[in-house]
Amino acid sequence: MILKLKDGDVKIELFQDVAPKHVERIKILAKEGIYDSVVFHRVIDGFMAQTGDVKFGNSSNDNYDLRRVGTGGSSLPDLKAEFSDLPHDRGTLSMARSQDPNSANSQFFICFKPAPFLDRQYTVFGKIVEGMEYVDKIKKGDANKNGSVENPDKIISFKSL
C-alpha cells in the first residue's frame, strides 16, 4: 500500500498471513477512501505516530473534532486481537486499541523506534519498506499532553498498489 504524506509517499508491506482480519479491515477502509484527510492526532517523538480515527479525525469532514480525535473508529465492528511474535520495530504498523485487547477498529500507529514493551499486546499488521524518512517528519505532539498535536499533519491518501 502507499500512504501519501505531505513530505512524500510511504510504501507499506501488509502481513496478510499474520493478521488477516486486521489487514482486511485496513484495505476495506483505505479502498473506501475513509483514511484520506485523517490527522495524526497523537505523535510522541522517539515512540510513535497514531492516526486512523475515521469518525472524529477526518479534517475535511463535519464530524472533525480535535478534542475527540482518538476516541472514534469506523462503523464496522471491533476486531478480535491477532497478536503475534512480530516485534514492534522501527517502521512497524500496529493497531491501536483501548484497554480491551479485542477493541481495535480503524486506528493504527507507526513506530519511530523499537518498542518491545508493546510486543504480543498489540496486533502488528505491516511495516514500512520505503519512505520512513517522511514518517519521521510528521509533526510531533506535546510530550506533556500524551503526544496530542495542535494543527496536526494528516494522511493525504492511503491506497493499495
N, CA and C atoms as an extended XYZ file, in Angstrom:
483
Properties=species:S:1:pos:R:3:atomname:S:1:resname:S:1:resid:I:1 pbc="F F F"
N         0.842       -1.183        0.000 N   MET     1
C         0.000        0.000        0.000 CA  MET     1
C         0.881        1.238        0.000 C   MET     1
N         0.293        2.345       -0.419 N   ILE     2
C         1.004        3.628       -0.415 CA  ILE     2
C         0.259        4.602        0.501 C   ILE     2
N         0.979        5.099        1.496 N   LEU     3
C         0.481        6.122        2.404 CA  LEU     3
C         1.105        7.438        1.949 C   LEU     3
N         0.280        8.324        1.410 N   LYS     4
C         0.782        9.601        0.912 CA  LYS     4
C         0.732       10.626        2.045 C   LYS     4
N         1.919       11.173        2.366 N   LEU     5
C         2.052       12.204        3.397 CA  LEU     5
C         2.510       13.500        2.751 C   LEU     5
N         2.511       14.590        3.504 N   LYS     6
C         2.868       15.901        2.946 CA  LYS     6
C         4.282       15.929        2.375 C   LYS     6
N         5.186       15.135        2.948 N   ASP     7
C         6.576       15.154        2.501 CA  ASP     7
C         6.931       14.070        1.494 C   ASP     7
N         6.033       13.104        1.266 N   GLY     8
C         6.330       12.053        0.298 CA  GLY     8
C         5.525       10.793        0.524 C   GLY     8
N         5.731        9.823       -0.354 N   ASP     9
C         4.989        8.566       -0.324 CA  ASP     9
C         5.712        7.517        0.511 C   ASP     9
N         4.915        6.782        1.293 N   VAL    10
C         5.422        5.735        2.167 CA  VAL    10
C         4.872        4.400        1.665 C   VAL    10
N         5.779        3.483        1.322 N   LYS    11
C         5.372        2.169        0.825 CA  LYS    11
C         5.296        1.200        2.001 C   LYS    11
N         4.160        0.495        2.090 N   ILE    12
C         3.887       -0.383        3.230 CA  ILE    12
C         3.650       -1.810        2.755 C   ILE    12
N         4.293       -2.747        3.431 N   GLU    13
C         4.034       -4.163        3.220 CA  GLU    13
C         3.068       -4.611        4.313 C   GLU    13
N         1.970       -5.263        3.911 N   LEU    14
C         0.987       -5.772        4.869 CA  LEU    14
C         1.241       -7.248        5.148 C   LEU    14
N         0.992       -7.663        6.382 N   PHE    15
C         1.226       -9.040        6.808 CA  PHE    15
C        -0.076       -9.829        6.814 C   PHE    15
N        -0.558      -10.143        5.631 N   GLN    16
C        -1.818      -10.872        5.450 CA  GLN    16
C        -1.811      -12.207        6.193 C   GLN    16
N        -0.676      -12.886        6.209 N   ASP    17
C        -0.600      -14.210        6.841 CA  ASP    17
C        -0.576      -14.136        8.361 C   ASP    17
N        -0.163      -13.012        8.930 N   VAL    18
C        -0.022      -12.862       10.376 CA  VAL    18
C        -1.282      -12.265       11.012 C   VAL    18
N        -1.878      -11.291       10.339 N   ALA    19
C        -3.050      -10.585       10.880 CA  ALA    19
C        -4.100      -10.398        9.779 C   ALA    19
N        -4.680      -11.495        9.292 N   PRO    20
C        -5.578      -11.397        8.131 CA  PRO    20
C        -6.800      -10.500        8.327 C   PRO    20
N        -7.415      -10.538        9.492 N   LYS    21
C        -8.619       -9.714        9.729 CA  LYS    21
C        -8.263       -8.223        9.802 C   LYS    21
N        -7.123       -7.906       10.408 N   HIS    22
C        -6.695       -6.516       10.519 CA  HIS    22
C        -6.280       -5.965        9.154 C   HIS    22
N        -5.563       -6.767        8.378 N   VAL    23
C        -5.170       -6.349        7.039 CA  VAL    23
C        -6.420       -6.127        6.184 C   VAL    23
N        -7.378       -7.040        6.284 N   GLU    24
C        -8.623       -6.890        5.538 CA  GLU    24
C        -9.327       -5.579        5.908 C   GLU    24
N        -9.366       -5.250        7.194 N   ARG    25
C       -10.014       -4.011        7.656 CA  ARG    25
C        -9.311       -2.788        7.078 C   ARG    25
N        -7.999       -2.755        7.163 N   ILE    26
C        -7.226       -1.625        6.635 CA  ILE    26
C        -7.507       -1.455        5.144 C   ILE    26
N        -7.499       -2.550        4.414 N   LYS    27
C        -7.745       -2.495        2.965 CA  LYS    27
C        -9.150       -1.999        2.646 C   LYS    27
N       -10.145       -2.474        3.394 N   ILE    28
C       -11.539       -2.044        3.169 CA  ILE    28
C       -11.663       -0.542        3.381 C   ILE    28
N       -11.169       -0.054        4.501 N   LEU    29
C       -11.289        1.380        4.817 CA  LEU    29
C       -10.492        2.229        3.834 C   LEU    29
N        -9.302        1.751        3.464 N   ALA    30
C        -8.479        2.503        2.509 CA  ALA    30
C        -9.163        2.560        1.137 C   ALA    30
N        -9.720        1.440        0.699 N   LYS    31
C       -10.385        1.389       -0.606 CA  LYS    31
C       -11.562        2.367       -0.658 C   LYS    31
N       -12.251        2.521        0.474 N   GLU    32
C       -13.383        3.452        0.552 CA  GLU    32
C       -12.923        4.906        0.675 C   GLU    32
N       -11.613        5.130        0.820 N   GLY    33
C       -11.085        6.488        0.945 CA  GLY    33
C       -11.311        7.101        2.310 C   GLY    33
N       -11.664        6.278        3.278 N   ILE    34
C       -12.030        6.774        4.606 CA  ILE    34
C       -10.836        7.340        5.369 C   ILE    34
N        -9.620        6.868        5.057 N   TYR    35
C        -8.438        7.385        5.754 CA  TYR    35
C        -7.938        8.714        5.183 C   TYR    35
N        -8.368        9.070        3.986 N   ASP    36
C        -7.900       10.312        3.363 CA  ASP    36
C        -8.314       11.513        4.216 C   ASP    36
N        -7.364       12.381        4.530 N   SER    37
C        -7.540       13.598        5.343 CA  SER    37
C        -7.655       13.334        6.842 C   SER    37
N        -7.390       12.108        7.291 N   VAL    38
C        -7.411       11.804        8.725 CA  VAL    38
C        -6.073       12.232        9.347 C   VAL    38
N        -6.159       12.917       10.483 N   VAL    39
C        -4.971       13.502       11.119 CA  VAL    39
C        -4.198       12.494       11.975 C   VAL    39
N        -2.912       12.811       12.167 N   PHE    40
C        -2.065       12.114       13.127 CA  PHE    40
C        -2.261       12.848       14.453 C   PHE    40
N        -3.175       12.362       15.266 N   HIS    41
C        -3.610       13.085       16.461 CA  HIS    41
C        -2.708       12.894       17.676 C   HIS    41
N        -1.940       11.830       17.698 N   ARG    42
C        -1.058       11.553       18.840 CA  ARG    42
C         0.294       11.139       18.288 C   ARG    42
N         1.288       12.006       18.477 N   VAL    43
C         2.613       11.749       17.922 CA  VAL    43
C         3.644       12.033       19.012 C   VAL    43
N         4.301       10.970       19.459 N   ILE    44
C         5.273       11.080       20.544 CA  ILE    44
C         6.667       10.848       19.973 C   ILE    44
N         7.487       11.901       20.025 N   ASP    45
C         8.854       11.841       19.492 CA  ASP    45
C         9.599       10.665       20.119 C   ASP    45
N        10.257        9.875       19.286 N   GLY    46
C        11.009        8.733       19.773 CA  GLY    46
C        10.155        7.516       20.083 C   GLY    46
N         8.849        7.595       19.830 N   PHE    47
C         7.967        6.465       20.122 CA  PHE    47
C         7.116        6.098       18.900 C   PHE    47
N         6.041        6.871       18.644 N   MET    48
C         5.150        6.503       17.553 CA  MET    48
C         4.270        7.665       17.105 C   MET    48
N         3.643        7.470       15.922 N   ALA    49
C         2.663        8.406       15.367 CA  ALA    49
C         1.357        7.644       15.196 C   ALA    49
N         0.281        8.134       15.815 N   GLN    50
C        -1.018        7.462       15.764 CA  GLN    50
C        -2.003        8.244       14.910 C   GLN    50
N        -2.801        7.511       14.139 N   THR    51
C        -3.793        8.079       13.237 CA  THR    51
C        -4.939        7.077       13.077 C   THR    51
N        -5.868        7.370       12.195 N   GLY    52
C        -6.885        6.402       11.830 CA  GLY    52
C        -8.238        6.569       12.471 C   GLY    52
N        -8.438        7.630       13.266 N   ASP    53
C        -9.774        7.870       13.826 CA  ASP    53
C       -10.638        8.444       12.709 C   ASP    53
N       -11.337        7.544       12.020 N   VAL    54
C       -12.120        7.958       10.851 CA  VAL    54
C       -13.433        8.633       11.236 C   VAL    54
N       -13.819        8.557       12.496 N   LYS    55
C       -15.061        9.203       12.955 CA  LYS    55
C       -14.843       10.679       13.280 C   LYS    55
N       -13.842       10.973       14.110 N   PHE    56
C       -13.607       12.350       14.556 CA  PHE    56
C       -12.339       12.972       13.980 C   PHE    56
N       -11.510       12.178       13.283 N   GLY    57
C       -10.208       12.660       12.854 CA  GLY    57
C       -10.085       13.085       11.413 C   GLY    57
N       -11.185       13.031       10.641 N   ASN    58
C       -11.109       13.435        9.239 CA  ASN    58
C       -11.236       14.948        9.150 C   ASN    58
N       -10.135       15.603        8.841 N   SER    59
C       -10.085       17.073        8.860 CA  SER    59
C       -10.934       17.722        7.774 C   SER    59
N       -11.454       16.954        6.825 N   SER    60
C       -12.309       17.531        5.782 CA  SER    60
C       -13.775       17.149        5.990 C   SER    60
N       -14.096       16.659        7.183 N   ASN    61
C       -15.437       16.165        7.485 CA  ASN    61
C       -16.100       17.047        8.545 C   ASN    61
N       -17.413       17.111        8.532 N   ASP    62
C       -18.158       17.897        9.528 CA  ASP    62
C       -17.995       17.362       10.947 C   ASP    62
N       -17.697       16.078       11.098 N   ASN    63
C       -17.528       15.476       12.424 CA  ASN    63
C       -16.145       15.733       13.024 C   ASN    63
N       -15.247       16.385       12.270 N   TYR    64
C       -13.882       16.605       12.757 CA  TYR    64
C       -13.924       17.387       14.062 C   TYR    64
N       -13.289       16.832       15.083 N   ASP    65
C       -13.251       17.463       16.400 CA  ASP    65
C       -11.934       17.079       17.066 C   ASP    65
N       -10.977       17.981       17.032 N   LEU    66
C        -9.641       17.702       17.554 CA  LEU    66
C        -9.674       17.282       19.024 C   LEU    66
N       -10.672       17.758       19.770 N   ARG    67
C       -10.773       17.370       21.188 CA  ARG    67
C       -11.212       15.916       21.342 C   ARG    67
N       -11.889       15.362       20.331 N   ARG    68
C       -12.412       13.993       20.418 CA  ARG    68
C       -11.619       12.991       19.581 C   ARG    68
N       -10.689       13.493       18.756 N   VAL    69
C        -9.904       12.593       17.910 CA  VAL    69
C        -9.159       11.607       18.806 C   VAL    69
N        -9.225       10.348       18.420 N   GLY    70
C        -8.608        9.292       19.210 CA  GLY    70
C        -9.635        8.470       19.960 C   GLY    70
N       -10.889        8.933       19.965 N   THR    71
C       -11.952        8.205       20.662 CA  THR    71
C       -12.897        7.505       19.699 C   THR    71
N       -12.711        7.702       18.405 N   GLY    72
C       -13.636        7.133       17.427 CA  GLY    72
C       -13.027        6.030       16.594 C   GLY    72
N       -13.895        5.415       15.803 N   GLY    73
C       -13.487        4.360       14.885 CA  GLY    73
C       -14.428        4.349       13.699 C   GLY    73
N       -14.451        3.257       12.993 N   SER    74
C       -15.333        3.133       11.834 CA  SER    74
C       -16.697        2.597       12.277 C   SER    74
N       -17.602        2.460       11.321 N   SER    75
C       -18.921        1.892       11.608 CA  SER    75
C       -18.876        0.362       11.645 C   SER    75
N       -17.729       -0.218       11.341 N   LEU    76
C       -17.558       -1.673       11.365 CA  LEU    76
C       -17.291       -2.142       12.795 C   LEU    76
N       -17.581       -3.409       13.096 N   PRO    77
C       -17.354       -3.905       14.467 CA  PRO    77
C       -15.864       -3.982       14.816 C   PRO    77
N       -15.588       -3.928       16.105 N   ASP    78
C       -14.205       -4.074       16.573 CA  ASP    78
C       -13.672       -5.451       16.191 C   ASP    78
N       -12.345       -5.547       16.157 N   LEU    79
C       -11.675       -6.771       15.738 CA  LEU    79
C       -11.124       -7.557       16.917 C   LEU    79
N       -11.160       -8.870       16.803 N   LYS    80
C       -10.523       -9.738       17.782 CA  LYS    80
C        -9.006       -9.644       17.571 C   LYS    80
N        -8.261       -9.573       18.647 N   ALA    81
C        -6.800       -9.450       18.576 CA  ALA    81
C        -6.183      -10.575       17.756 C   ALA    81
N        -5.147      -10.227       17.006 N   GLU    82
C        -4.346      -11.205       16.265 CA  GLU    82
C        -2.883      -10.990       16.654 C   GLU    82
N        -2.591      -11.207       17.921 N   PHE    83
C        -1.235      -11.000       18.418 CA  PHE    83
C        -0.291      -12.024       17.800 C   PHE    83
N         0.961      -11.618       17.636 N   SER    84
C         1.980      -12.495       17.051 CA  SER    84
C         3.314      -12.239       17.745 C   SER    84
N         4.321      -12.947       17.282 N   ASP    85
C         5.668      -12.740       17.817 CA  ASP    85
C         6.442      -11.677       17.054 C   ASP    85
N         5.799      -11.019       16.082 N   LEU    86
C         6.486       -9.958       15.342 CA  LEU    86
C         6.776       -8.791       16.281 C   LEU    86
N         8.000       -8.288       16.269 N   PRO    87
C         8.358       -7.197       17.176 CA  PRO    87
C         7.884       -5.830       16.672 C   PRO    87
N         7.706       -4.933       17.605 N   HIS    88
C         7.399       -3.536       17.285 CA  HIS    88
C         8.722       -2.807       17.038 C   HIS    88
N         9.248       -2.966       15.828 N   ASP    89
C        10.496       -2.327       15.425 CA  ASP    89
C        10.209       -0.982       14.768 C   ASP    89
N        11.263       -0.254       14.447 N   ARG    90
C        11.121        0.996       13.691 CA  ARG    90
C        10.391        0.684       12.376 C   ARG    90
N         9.335        1.447       12.089 N   GLY    91
C         8.586        1.265       10.861 CA  GLY    91
C         7.443        0.272       10.939 C   GLY    91
N         7.247       -0.341       12.096 N   THR    92
C         6.142       -1.279       12.286 CA  THR    92
C         4.813       -0.532       12.318 C   THR    92
N         3.788       -1.108       11.679 N   LEU    93
C         2.422       -0.618       11.780 CA  LEU    93
C         1.653       -1.579       12.669 C   LEU    93
N         0.945       -1.032       13.647 N   SER    94
C         0.231       -1.837       14.616 CA  SER    94
C        -1.097       -1.158       14.922 C   SER    94
N        -2.092       -1.956       15.293 N   MET    95
C        -3.414       -1.403       15.570 CA  MET    95
C        -3.478       -0.808       16.966 C   MET    95
N        -4.079        0.365       17.052 N   ALA    96
C        -4.357        0.987       18.346 CA  ALA    96
C        -5.642        0.358       18.898 C   ALA    96
N        -5.798        0.417       20.195 N   ARG    97
C        -6.979       -0.147       20.845 CA  ARG    97
C        -7.149        0.467       22.221 C   ARG    97
N        -8.270        0.148       22.873 N   SER    98
C        -8.479        0.571       24.255 CA  SER    98
C        -7.851       -0.476       25.175 C   SER    98
N        -8.230       -0.479       26.436 N   GLN    99
C        -7.725       -1.487       27.383 CA  GLN    99
C        -8.140       -2.896       26.974 C   GLN    99
N        -9.250       -3.010       26.264 N   ASP   100
C        -9.753       -4.298       25.796 CA  ASP   100
C        -8.909       -4.758       24.599 C   ASP   100
N        -8.231       -5.894       24.689 N   PRO   101
C        -7.389       -6.361       23.581 CA  PRO   101
C        -8.163       -6.571       22.274 C   PRO   101
N        -9.471       -6.771       22.376 N   ASN   102
C       -10.303       -7.022       21.201 CA  ASN   102
C       -11.085       -5.780       20.775 C   ASN   102
N       -10.481       -4.604       20.902 N   SER   103
C       -11.184       -3.354       20.595 CA  SER   103
C       -10.575       -2.577       19.423 C   SER   103
N        -9.622       -3.166       18.710 N   ALA   104
C        -9.053       -2.475       17.541 CA  ALA   104
C       -10.147       -2.289       16.495 C   ALA   104
N       -10.117       -1.138       15.805 N   ASN   105
C       -11.153       -0.865       14.808 CA  ASN   105
C       -10.547       -0.245       13.555 C   ASN   105
N       -10.178        1.035       13.625 N   SER   106
C        -9.611        1.717       12.450 CA  SER   106
C        -8.303        2.431       12.765 C   SER   106
N        -8.049        2.708       14.030 N   GLN   107
C        -6.847        3.465       14.394 CA  GLN   107
C        -5.610        2.570       14.405 C   GLN   107
N        -4.501        3.170       13.993 N   PHE   108
C        -3.236        2.453       13.982 CA  PHE   108
C        -2.107        3.415       14.287 C   PHE   108
N        -0.932        2.846       14.548 N   PHE   109
C         0.244        3.670       14.817 CA  PHE   109
C         1.448        3.105       14.093 C   PHE   109
N         2.423        3.990       13.881 N   ILE   110
C         3.686        3.647       13.236 CA  ILE   110
C         4.795        3.931       14.244 C   ILE   110
N         5.633        2.941       14.501 N   CYS   111
C         6.721        3.105       15.477 CA  CYS   111
C         7.899        3.870       14.871 C   CYS   111
N         8.384        4.887       15.594 N   PHE   112
C         9.598        5.608       15.199 CA  PHE   112
C        10.851        4.815       15.588 C   PHE   112
N        10.765        4.096       16.695 N   LYS   113
C        11.880        3.305       17.229 CA  LYS   113
C        11.316        1.983       17.746 C   LYS   113
N        12.170        1.003       18.006 N   PRO   114
C        11.674       -0.240       18.598 CA  PRO   114
C        10.933        0.030       19.908 C   PRO   114
N         9.826       -0.695       20.102 N   ALA   115
C         9.012       -0.561       21.315 CA  ALA   115
C         8.650       -1.967       21.805 C   ALA   115
N         9.652       -2.706       22.325 N   PRO   116
C         9.424       -4.108       22.704 CA  PRO   116
C         8.363       -4.298       23.785 C   PRO   116
N         8.078       -3.276       24.580 N   PHE   117
C         7.061       -3.387       25.625 CA  PHE   117
C         5.649       -3.534       25.031 C   PHE   117
N         5.498       -3.289       23.713 N   LEU   118
C         4.209       -3.470       23.040 CA  LEU   118
C         4.060       -4.860       22.418 C   LEU   118
N         5.166       -5.590       22.321 N   ASP   119
C         5.147       -6.899       21.662 CA  ASP   119
C         4.130       -7.835       22.307 C   ASP   119
N         3.383       -8.560       21.444 N   ARG   120
C         2.374       -9.532       21.850 CA  ARG   120
C         1.221       -8.913       22.643 C   ARG   120
N         1.098       -7.566       22.592 N   GLN   121
C        -0.023       -6.892       23.254 CA  GLN   121
C        -0.844       -6.060       22.275 C   GLN   121
N        -0.288       -5.815       21.106 N   TYR   122
C        -0.962       -5.070       20.036 CA  TYR   122
C        -0.755       -5.849       18.742 C   TYR   122
N        -1.712       -5.741       17.826 N   THR   123
C        -1.647       -6.504       16.580 CA  THR   123
C        -0.790       -5.782       15.547 C   THR   123
N         0.352       -6.370       15.233 N   VAL   124
C         1.224       -5.884       14.163 CA  VAL   124
C         0.627       -6.360       12.848 C   VAL   124
N         0.422       -5.418       11.903 N   PHE   125
C        -0.182       -5.819       10.629 CA  PHE   125
C         0.628       -5.398        9.406 C   PHE   125
N         1.728       -4.688        9.614 N   GLY   126
C         2.530       -4.282        8.468 CA  GLY   126
C         3.816       -3.591        8.874 C   GLY   126
N         4.600       -3.233        7.829 N   LYS   127
C         5.833       -2.483        8.082 CA  LYS   127
C         6.126       -1.593        6.881 C   LYS   127
N         6.844       -0.535        7.140 N   ILE   128
C         7.249        0.391        6.089 CA  ILE   128
C         8.480       -0.180        5.397 C   ILE   128
N         8.412       -0.227        4.063 N   VAL   129
C         9.554       -0.729        3.294 CA  VAL   129
C        10.276        0.392        2.545 C   VAL   129
N         9.607        1.525        2.360 N   GLU   130
C        10.215        2.721        1.763 CA  GLU   130
C         9.518        3.963        2.309 C   GLU   130
N        10.287        5.019        2.558 N   GLY   131
C         9.703        6.303        2.923 CA  GLY   131
C         9.604        6.592        4.408 C   GLY   131
N        10.311        5.834        5.237 N   MET   132
C        10.259        6.093        6.686 CA  MET   132
C        10.735        7.508        7.003 C   MET   132
N        11.599        8.063        6.149 N   GLU   133
C        12.074        9.433        6.381 CA  GLU   133
C        10.923       10.438        6.346 C   GLU   133
N         9.835       10.118        5.630 N   TYR   134
C         8.669       11.009        5.572 CA  TYR   134
C         7.815       10.861        6.830 C   TYR   134
N         7.769        9.659        7.374 N   VAL   135
C         7.072        9.445        8.647 CA  VAL   135
C         7.803       10.208        9.754 C   VAL   135
N         9.137       10.200        9.703 N   ASP   136
C         9.931       10.914       10.711 CA  ASP   136
C         9.620       12.409       10.734 C   ASP   136
N         9.108       12.955        9.631 N   LYS   137
C         8.822       14.392        9.535 CA  LYS   137
C         7.411       14.769        9.995 C   LYS   137
N         6.592       13.773       10.388 N   ILE   138
C         5.248       14.075       10.883 CA  ILE   138
C         5.376       14.966       12.115 C   ILE   138
N         4.532       15.991       12.179 N   LYS   139
C         4.571       16.950       13.287 CA  LYS   139
C         4.367       16.243       14.618 C   LYS   139
N         5.286       16.485       15.551 N   LYS   140
C         5.241       15.856       16.868 CA  LYS   140
C         4.281       16.593       17.795 C   LYS   140
N         3.756       15.833       18.745 N   GLY   141
C         2.830       16.395       19.718 CA  GLY   141
C         3.548       16.877       20.963 C   GLY   141
N         2.761       17.380       21.891 N   ASP   142
C         3.243       17.904       23.161 CA  ASP   142
C         3.503       16.740       24.117 C   ASP   142
N         4.738       16.577       24.522 N   ALA   143
C         5.106       15.478       25.425 CA  ALA   143
C         4.362       15.563       26.750 C   ALA   143
N         3.990       16.769       27.172 N   ASN   144
C         3.278       16.953       28.428 CA  ASN   144
C         1.779       16.668       28.292 C   ASN   144
N         1.317       16.442       27.073 N   LYS   145
C        -0.108       16.165       26.820 CA  LYS   145
C        -0.271       14.836       26.080 C   LYS   145
N         0.541       13.844       26.459 N   ASN   146
C         0.474       12.494       25.886 CA  ASN   146
C         0.573       12.497       24.364 C   ASN   146
N         1.322       13.456       23.828 N   GLY   147
C         1.564       13.490       22.392 CA  GLY   147
C         0.480       14.140       21.556 C   GLY   147
N        -0.510       14.784       22.188 N   SER   148
C        -1.570       15.421       21.397 CA  SER   148
C        -0.971       16.555       20.563 C   SER   148
N        -1.488       16.691       19.339 N   VAL   149
C        -0.898       17.589       18.357 CA  VAL   149
C        -1.870       18.711       18.004 C   VAL   149
N        -1.392       19.956       18.064 N   GLU   150
C        -2.170       21.092       17.566 CA  GLU   150
C        -1.844       21.262       16.095 C   GLU   150
N        -2.844       21.565       15.264 N   ASN   151
C        -2.670       21.662       13.811 CA  ASN   151
C        -1.901       20.451       13.276 C   ASN   151
N        -2.443       19.249       13.480 N   PRO   152
C        -1.714       18.032       13.118 CA  PRO   152
C        -1.576       17.812       11.620 C   PRO   152
N        -0.527       17.066       11.260 N   ASP   153
C        -0.383       16.590        9.884 CA  ASP   153
C        -1.456       15.547        9.634 C   ASP   153
N        -1.696       15.250        8.346 N   LYS   154
C        -2.749       14.299        8.022 CA  LYS   154
C        -2.311       13.359        6.908 C   LYS   154
N        -3.071       12.283        6.783 N   ILE   155
C        -2.909       11.361        5.663 CA  ILE   155
C        -3.511       12.050        4.446 C   ILE   155
N        -2.746       12.179        3.377 N   ILE   156
C        -3.303       12.745        2.148 CA  ILE   156
C        -4.131       11.674        1.447 C   ILE   156
N        -3.541       10.478        1.314 N   SER   157
C        -4.302        9.342        0.796 CA  SER   157
C        -3.645        8.059        1.236 C   SER   157
N        -4.419        6.980        1.229 N   PHE   158
C        -3.951        5.659        1.620 CA  PHE   158
C        -4.580        4.690        0.627 C   PHE   158
N        -3.755        4.119       -0.248 N   LYS   159
C        -4.264        3.327       -1.368 CA  LYS   159
C        -3.477        2.035       -1.540 C   LYS   159
N        -4.137        1.031       -2.115 N   SER   160
C        -3.448       -0.195       -2.498 CA  SER   160
C        -2.604        0.090       -3.724 C   SER   160
N        -1.532       -0.670       -3.883 N   LEU   161
C        -0.657       -0.523       -5.055 CA  LEU   161
C        -1.373       -0.984       -6.310 C   LEU   161
